[in-house]
Amino acid sequence: MLLEIIILFLSALFIYNWWAHGYWKRRNVFSIPKVFLFGNFWELVVNKMSLIFCDMYTKYKQHKMVGFYTLYKPMLFVSDPEIIRRVLVTDFNSFSDNGFIVYKEIDPISGFNPFSAKTIASWKELRSIQAANQTPLKLKEVVPNLTTRIGEFMYDYIKGQKDQPVQVLDLTTRAAVDSAVLHGFGIEPKSFTDPDYIFLQMATLENLFCATFVTMLSGFFFPLINRSFNLRMTSKEAEDFFLFMVETNNYHRQSTGTTRGDLFDTILKLNKKKLEQGNKAYSPLEISAHCATFFMDGTITSSAVLFFTLLELANNQDVQEKLRREIFSVGKKPEDFDFDKIHSITYLQMVFDESMRIHSPVTILSRVCTKDTVIEDVKISKGTKVFISPLAVHYDPEYYPDPEKFDPERFSEINKESRPKYTYLGFGEGPRICVGMKYANIFVKTSVVLILLKYKVLPTNGQKESFHDIEHFLLSPKPNVTVKFEEL
């Protein structure tokens, strides 16, 4: 009897496995080889997710859409620019949710981040708070803050190294922190002058995040694991820090009547408007989350982009010299530059875009199908997760010949027009494009101008190898990479 039960159970299991793992075949979608019971789960566990999707792109690009399974759950990887456009832009209402799951009750700082917001209404509200601090009028203030205050601190810091190699990430993080706290919270920048500056200490992945490989894998594929074990993306220490910052900053402004026109003011005004309309105001925890969102984007991401840009300029002296000539054609000293003049330097934008192509911080984009949709005769059912690899697209020689080479000319107007749309995804695309894109753009470009006005950036020995690591789904700068600054 026991043997019969076992045989019956195994037969049912094999039949179910055959049926479940035949989901994409029934929909005429190519799917990659699977392992009995686990589908493609073990590949995701054993290898880095970013590299798995790059490999999938390289091997199966001709199929445009590739099915895979985490255990028995069908998911979809897309590589064709037209389908990418459909998912990220044209059919946004059908793919409006991010595929990464965060639970607010466990991790409120990450849960109130627009990146993880679910439903269009919730996403719009959270995004609008960040966007209100990144209008052209607000961003115009970033340039003078950098050129007149932070720039001088940066120059003094470089000079203090006495012609010795400078750790690039240390430099770019200090600049990013000072700019972020000034633009976001109206707090005095001290990263270059105070080694114990609390905001500088917070601006590391270790202090801001407590995510592990398990946390990231679960967030994409098995969110109930994070919920069951109370696994967080943002550390409790970071949560407590931003709660304290919000409390003290709010008390100071209320007691002194101070207004600064920064992100903090924006949130206070929104709160006042909510109360006047009879609505519930943001809680201190929500305000903390909004401040933390800007701080993360303005420090971790922006410092990384500046890091990669400076290193590429150091290793490509011809590009650096051409860019310096373009900069000097606009002005000779920091105070000659404002928001409009920074944006007028076409080659600077090309350098920025090429740096983002090679070193796009986010290597995976994910969306959840929120209602049944048909793309190229394939029915994509509600609840299906769809994945895109900016990293793979950016290194595709069909779009970017010799993709490892740093060549800003790829982003001349003529060359951009010659490529298919949606083959550059440095900040994502569509309505859910990175909300910090405009801030990162002006911060990085202004910082590059400041440095090239006064210094030649030179590589140090042994710096030709890759200067990034892939952690989870992010490209992380290597902290010990150095350059030399030679005064002009």
Secondary structure as UniProt FT lines:
FT   HELIX           2..20
FT   TURN            21..22
FT   HELIX           23..26
FT   TURN            27..28
FT   TURN            36..38
FT   HELIX           41..46
FT   HELIX           49..60
FT   HELIX           61..63
FT   STRAND          65..70
FT   TURN            71..72
FT   STRAND          73..78
FT   HELIX           81..85
FT   HELIX           86..90
FT   HELIX           92..94
FT   STRAND          97..98
FT   TURN            104..106
FT   HELIX           108..111
FT   HELIX           114..116
FT   HELIX           120..132
FT   HELIX           136..139
FT   TURN            140..141
FT   HELIX           142..144
FT   HELIX           145..150
FT   HELIX           151..160
FT   TURN            161..163
FT   STRAND          166..167
FT   HELIX           168..185
FT   TURN            191..193
FT   TURN            195..196
FT   HELIX           198..202
FT   HELIX           205..208
FT   HELIX           213..221
FT   HELIX           223..228
FT   TURN            229..230
FT   HELIX           236..256
FT   HELIX           263..276
FT   TURN            277..278
FT   HELIX           284..296
FT   HELIX           297..301
FT   HELIX           302..315
FT   HELIX           317..328
FT   TURN            329..330
FT   HELIX           334..336
FT   HELIX           339..343
FT   HELIX           346..358
FT   STRAND          365..368
FT   STRAND          373..375
FT   TURN            376..377
FT   STRAND          378..380
FT   TURN            382..383
FT   STRAND          385..388
FT   HELIX           390..394
FT   TURN            397..399
FT   TURN            403..404
FT   HELIX           408..411
FT   HELIX           413..418
FT   TURN            421..422
FT   TURN            426..427
FT   TURN            431..432
FT   TURN            435..436
FT   HELIX           437..454
FT   STRAND          455..459
FT   TURN            461..462
FT   STRAND          468..471
FT   TURN            472..473
FT   STRAND          474..477
FT   TURN            479..480
FT   STRAND          482..487
//
